[in-house]
Amino acid sequence: MNSHTFQPLSLADFGISPERGFLPSDPCETLPDCPTLNHLSLELPKLLSARQVHRFIDDQSSLLPSIPSRWAEDEYRTAMRILSFAGHAYVWETPGQPVLTLPSQLARPWYEIGQKLGRPPVLSYASYALDNWRRLDKTKPVQLDNIVLLQNFLGGLDEEWFVVVHLQIEHQAGPGLAGLVRAINGAVKRNGDEVLVGLRTLASAQTTMRNTLLRMKERCDPYIYYTRVRPYIHAWKNNPSLPDGLIYDGVEAYAERPQQFRGETGAQSSIVPCLDAGLGIDHAPDPLTVYLQEMREYMPPRHRAFLQALESQTDDKSRALLSGYVRDHRGSHPELWSAYCACVDLLAQFREIHIGYADSYINRQHQTSSTNSTAVGTGGTPFMTYLQKHLDETKQAITA
């Protein structure tokens, strides 16, 4: 193993926290000197329930007259959150009758803020979840009974719970990512004890993540999710009701041509791809692997870069560095193999729970509109067959 060719990985280099993982520090709740946008954010659930989003936005000459160059990154992310929710509310306000064109007062700032953040102008997981929470009590930690959303579509228990469960999992992943990095760095240094500690830390975090995912149905009913939450997070790629995509009026770079972007989906979270990469889980090419590669375009750039850094950690046999090290030391250090298998098994369990939810929350629901298909995910791709294949491939990593 050519350990001298590797620089130690560091979460801090990618803006990732060992306590919070991919979650940022507490997001901004409002924007400075942006009364119209702040009002739209506050009133959006009421405007949407009254079907007055179009009227409100159409009546504005501008939602954001100019984009301040001196905003901090968290303020750009806040603007992206508000504009993303407003954009999807505008498109999907009337069920089954999406608009074909976004007005320039919405389209232009959404595009320009997206350019600053390295993300397309569409609601992505970063705006829907990572940048969309606050603590009820600032003195208490990020946990399910202390976090609520800053922005909703319609609001209500099911919409709130669906997202905060994701947020809690993101938070719990922090120590696990730190453990994964510790294990990889230990493999670079050929320090089996470090690898073991890192893998056990990862497994502990994965256990809490799994247990949180199991709580989804406590307060998010599958029927309510499908009929009241899901319709607004679809986008305009592979969507039969917007076959050509969406026109962003006034965005010069798009030249009035329809644009196609994927809908918000948990597949835009960096957690599982990073665990796959770090643990050396290989997935044979299929439509889902192509789709997941595309999902990286919707991730914050530094998260994407961390995932790429994990994928670049290979040994001189072109194997993933960590799994290669563990396999090479199965005989001399059997505890390493046991710890590695525990991590892979927990990843498989996580995938299995997710498949069950995809089935009950989407696949088994009664489709009433082409805009809310039961055959594809909110990202616009068939899912059930390929989710099972990826689960099988995860299990094969410790049986081969």
N, C-alpha and C positions, 0 to 999 in steps of 0.2 A: 504494500500500500504506500503510495507516494504522499505521505502525510505532509511533507514539507511544502507541497504545492498549494496547500489550503490555508487561507486566513481564517481564524476563528470566527464563527457566526456570532452576531450580536443583534438582539431584538431592537436595541436602541437605534441602531443604524437605519432601521426601517420605520421608526416611529411607532413601534409596538411595545406595549407595556407588559411586564411579567405579572402584573396584578390584574390588568383589564384586557389583555390581549389586543384585539383589533379595535376595541372601543376607544374613542378619544376621551380626553378629560371632559368634564360636564359640558355639553353643548350650549351655545348661546340660545336664549329663549326668544329674543327679539333682535331686530336690527337697528343700529343707530340712524336716526334721521331718515327713516323710511316709513312714514305713517300709512301710506296706501298698502304697501306689502304686509306690514304688521297687522293692519285691519283685516286684510284678506285672509291671512293665516288664522286669525282669531275666529273669524266668522265663517270660514269655509264649510264646516259641517252643517251650519244652519242654511247657508246659501245653497248647498248641494241638496239638502232635504227639501227645500222649497223650489228647487230647480231654477235658481237665480244666478248661478255662476256665470253663464254667458252674459246676462244683462250687466252684472257688476263689472266684468272685465271689459266688455265691449264699450262701456260708458267711460272707461279711463283712457285718457290720451297717452298715459304712460304709467306702468307699474313701478318702474325703477328708472328715473330720468337719465342717470349716469351711474356707472359702476365705479365706486371709489377705488383708486389705485392703492390706497393705504390701509384698506381693510386687512385684518389678520385672517389667516386661513380659516379659522372657525367661523368667521363672519361670512366668508364666501360659501362655506358649507351650509350655513343657516339659510342664506338666500337660495341656494340650490334646493334645499328641503322645501321651502315654501313654494318656489316656482314649480317644482316637480309635482307636488300634490295639486297645485292649481292647474297645471297643464293636464294632468290625467282627469281631474274633475271636469275640466272644460270639454275634453274629448268624449267622456263617457257619461255626461250629465243625464242625457235622455237614454234610458235602457234600450239597447238594440238599434240605436240610431246615432252612431258616432259621427262627429264632425270630420270633415276632410282637410280643413285648413285651420291652423292656429293663427290668431291675429298677431301682428307684429309687436304690439305692446307686451305680449307674453313671450312670443317666440324669440325675439332678439336678446333680451336679457338672459333668458334660459340658456340659449346657445353660448353667449359670451361668458357667463359664469361657469358653464361646463368646460369651456376651453381653458379657463384658469385652473380648474381642478383636474383636468385630464380625463374627463368623463363625458359621454354623449348627453344631449338634452332629452332625457327620459327618466322616469322614476326608477332608480336603481336601489339595491339593497342598502347601499351606503346612506342614502337619504331616508329610506323607509324605516331603517332600524338603527344603524350605527350612530347617526347624527340626530336621532329623534327621541330623546329621553331626558328626563330630569329626575332628581331624587326628591321625594317628598320632604325628607329630613336630611339636610346637608351634612349633619353630623354622623349619619348612619351610612353603611356601605351600599353598593349597588347590589340589590337583592330583590326578589319578586315582590315582597311586601313594601318596598320603598322606591320603586321606579314606576313612572307613568310616562305616557307619550306626550311630546310637545305638539304633535300634529296628527290629526285624524282625518279620514274622509267623512264618514257618518258618525263615528264614535260608537260607544257602547262597549259592554263587557267583552264580547267575543273578539272584536277587532283589537281591543287593547291587549287582551291576554295573548292573542296569537303573536303579537310582536314582542311583548315583554318576555315571553318564554325564549324567543330567539336571543334577546338581549342578555338574559341571564346566562344562556349557554355561551355567548361570546365572552362574557366576563369570566366565566369558569374556565374557559380555554386558556386564559392568560398564563397561569402556572403550568399548564400542560405544554404550551409552546416553549416556555422557559426550560421545561424538562427535556423536551425534544432537542432543543439547541444544545443543552448540556450533554446529552447522550451523543449527539453528532460530534461535538467538539472533543468529547472523551474518546471517540473512535479515531479521530484524527491523531490524538496524542497516544493512542494505543493504551489507554487507561481504562481497563475493564470496570474498575470500581466506579469511576465517573459515569460510564455508560449505564451501569446498573442503577445508580441513583437517579439518573435522568429518566430512564424508562419507567421506573417505579413512580416518579413524580408525574409523568405523563399519564400513567394508568389511573392514578388517583384522581386526576382532573377529569379524565374521560368517564370515570364512574359517576362523578357529580353531574357531568353534562348529560349522560344517559338518563339519570334519574330525573333531571329537569325536563327533558324531552318527553318522558313518560307522563308528565303532568298536563300535557296540552289539552286533553279532553275535559279536564276539570272545569274550565270556564270558557272553552271555545267549542261550540256545537258545530258538527260538520255541516248541517243544513244552513245554519246562519252564516258560517264562513263562506260557503259556496254561493249563496244568494245575496249576501249583504256586504261581504268583505272583498271577495275575490274579483268581482266585476271591474273594480276601479284600478287594479294593479296590472291588468293586461296592457299590452302596447301594440305596436303596429309593424310587426314582422311575422310572417306565417299566420296572419290573422285574417280569416275569411271575410270579416266585415270591413276590413281596411286592406284589401288585396294589394294595392299599390303603395301603401304607406300613408304618411301624413305630410302635408305641406307646411313648412315653417315660413310664414309670410315675413318678408323683410330681412331674411338672413341671406346675405349676399353669397356666402360660401355654398349655399344649397341651390341658388339660382331658380327658386320656385319649383324645384323638382321634388316629388314626394320622397321622404326618407323612411327607411325601415329600421326600427330598433326593437330589441327584445324587451319583453315585460319583466318587471321586478320578480325576483325569485331567490329563494335561499341558496340556489346554485351559485349566486354571486357572492356568497360568504366565502372567505378564504380558508376557513378552518379545515374542512374535509380535504380539499386539494392539498393543503400543506401537510396533513397527516399522511395522505397517500404518498406524497413526494418524500417526506422524511423517513417513512417506514419502508419505502421501496415497494409499494403496491403497484403492480403493472396492470393496465387495462388495455386489452386488445382493441384496435380501432373499431368504432361503431358510430352510429349517428349521435349517441350521447357524448362520446369522447370529443367529437367535433364540436358539438354544442358547448360542452364545458370549456373547451379551449376558447371559444368565442366569448364566454362569460367573463373572461379575464379583462376584456376591454371595458367592462362596467365596474371593475374594482378600483378603489383608489390606487394610484400608481405605485406608491411605496409598498402596499400590500402585494401587488402584482410582482414587484421586484423581489420581495422576500420569497414568494413562491418559486420564482425562477432561480433564486440563489439555492434553495433547497434542492431543486431538480439538478443543479449543476454539481452537487456533492456526490461524485462517483469515484469508485476506486479504480485501480489499474486494470480491472477486468470489466470495466464499464457497468458495474453493479452499483446500486445505491450504497453509499458509504456505510451507513449505519447497519443496514440489514446484512451487507457483505461481511462486516466485522463480526457481527453476532454469529452468523453461520460458520465463519472460520474458527470461532472459539466455542462451538457447541460442546465439544468434548472436554476442553480444559476448563471451561467456565459455564457449566450447565445452567446456573441461575440466570445468566444473560438470556439464553434461549427462552426460558420460562417467562421472564419479564417481557421479552419482545412479543412472545405469543399472546400474553395477556393484553398488550396494547392493540395488537391486530384483532384479537377476538372482540375487544370492546368497540373497535371501529366497525366491525361486522354487526354487532348488536345495534349500534347507532343507526346503521344503514337499514337494518331489518325493521326497526321501529318506524323509520321514515317511510319505508315502503307501505307499511300498514296504514299510515296516515294518508299517503297519496291515494291509496285505494278508497278509504272511507270518506275523506274530505272532498275528493274530486271524482275518482273513477266510478263510484257507486251512486253518485248523485244523479238526479233526473235533469237532463239537459233541456232547457226551454228556449235557448237562444244560441245562434251560431257565434255570438260574441263571447260566450262563456262555455267553451267546449269541455266535455268530460274526457276527451281523448288526448288532450295535450296539456302540458303545464302552462303556468302563466308566462313562461319564457317562450312558449309556442312550439314545443317539440313533444312527440310521443314519449312517454316516460316509463310505463310499467315494465315492459319487457327488458329495457336496458338497465333500469334500477336493479332488477333481479340479477342481471348479468354482472353488474359491478359488485353486488354483494357476493356472488359466487367467486369472483376473482379475488376479492379480499380474503375469503376463507382459504382459497388455494395457496395464498402466500405462506401459510404455516402447515400446509399438508404436503406441499411439493418437496 
